[in-house]
């Protein structure tokens, strides 16, 4: 999937924190049970429906598998987007791979020597407790700021990028001195 240059290797892959998958899974779990909550409430609040209860119950059980299929497809799309949205940090560059739907992918990249600033933002108590946050990388290129939203272990990601940036800059300075 990723074409690496000669001598280039992957240092780290960064994705959104698992907390976002968990919150979405809990939401989908609630949506799976939602018809079982709504149906009895409808029967209580609209007594005229309960007189022909068997028709509504059979319709409910006929439509419920379609509801489950819809939820399964939307969760699959969410999971695909989560799994394929990745930042790849190599010893030469950073690649931002963003998946938009099933067949649409955007890949941006920048060289480590173009980094001008690294910032992390950890928004609140939950992010601090679960150790996730945004990593902002400012570059000298066309797209000036790259953001890794809700990255796992943002401090470690920042340290990895900074260490690789320092290594590249030392190598470039050494090459300039030897010329």
Secondary structure, 3 states (H helix, E strand, C coil): CCCCCCCCCEEEEECECHHHHHHHHHHHHHHHHHHHHHHHHHHHHCHHHHHCHHHHHHHHHHHHHHHHHHHHHHHHHHHHHHHHCEEEEECCEEEEEEEECCCEEEEEEEEHHHEEEEEEECCCHHHHHHCEEEEEEEECCCCCEEEEEEEECHHHHHHHHHHHHHHHHHHHHHHHHHC
